[in-house]
Amino acid sequence: MKNEIRVFCPATIANVSCGFDVLGVALDSVGDEMVIRKTTKKGITITKLEGQDLPLETHKNVAGVAGLALLAATDYSGGFEIEIYKNIKAGSGIGSSAASSTGAVWAMNQLLGKPFSNLELVQFSMKGEELASGVQHADNVAPAIFGGFTLVRSYNPLDIIKINTPKELYATVIHPQIEIKTSDSRKILKTTISLADGIKQWGNVGGLIAGLYTEDYDLIGRSLQDYIIEPIRSILIPAFDNVKSASLEAGALGCGISGSGPSIFALSKGKENAKKVANAMQDIYNKVGIPYDIHVSRVNLEGVKVIK
């Protein structure tokens, strides 16, 4: 059995417009890398962290907290060392904390002979999400572990369903170089919604799931509508409405906020359409004058995976 493993930890789009805290999808072209090795010393030590200014202290780092949750559930007498190479910026809205949390527990599980199920790994990873945002949400960590699209049907008890991914579905994500903390963006949300908005939202969640399974791209596009969260959070994102309009005009099936923002995502049928959407997004932000990163990606069907 190996004593060291290097893994790719994917970025993720959470909420996917209509599925606040329950829907997510993993990306293939952007993510972190981590090296995890077994040690005789108990506990977890983060020995290296490159790419972002984040704490090395185990109890202050999401990878450390998630890893400790897994360790507490084992009879393993040793510990682990973790190296983290961050390519996903903190506060980007594409699952930076989830990548670190899931990468740690998935790799640890591999090195221990896979005693835990994917569902259990999600539960451990949610401890890291709680440190980052104050809430144990699973819409980023679930797709990072399971791969593809995932639905959190229930939190108590935790019930996660992996959803079919249409073969030609691509994501475009633009990340304006501003930071929006998930904990802050949750504070501005309303705690109640109207029945009318709820009915529209539930219909879209059902429509999106049906569209993914039947590979009905038009239905997917019609269902990527958020009547509850987007109207509130979009005010925090510069030129959001312009980016959304330009993306749809360029051929996107739908467009919305990735996670808590500031990243904006669009789903498209085919890579060429996704590239056209990327160009449209760039045109808007070039005029706004805010630096940005942009990604065009297939859906990652595996989730966290070994780098050989």
ABEGO torsion letter per residue (X at the ends): XBABBBBBBBBBBBGGGABBGABBBBBAABEBBBBBBBBABBEBBBABBBGBBBBABAAABAAAAAAAAAAAABABABBBBBBBBBABBBGAGAGAAAAAAAAAAAAAAAAAGGABBAAAAAAAAAAAAAAAAGBBBAAAAAAAAAEEBBBBABAOBBBBBBBBBBAABBBBBBBBBBBBBAAAAAAABBABBBAAAAAAAAAAAAAAAAAAAAGBAAAAAAABBBAAAAAAAAAABBGAAAAAAAAAAAGBABBBBBEAOABBBBBBBEAAAAAAAAAAAAAAAAAAGBBBBBBBBBBBAAEBBBBX
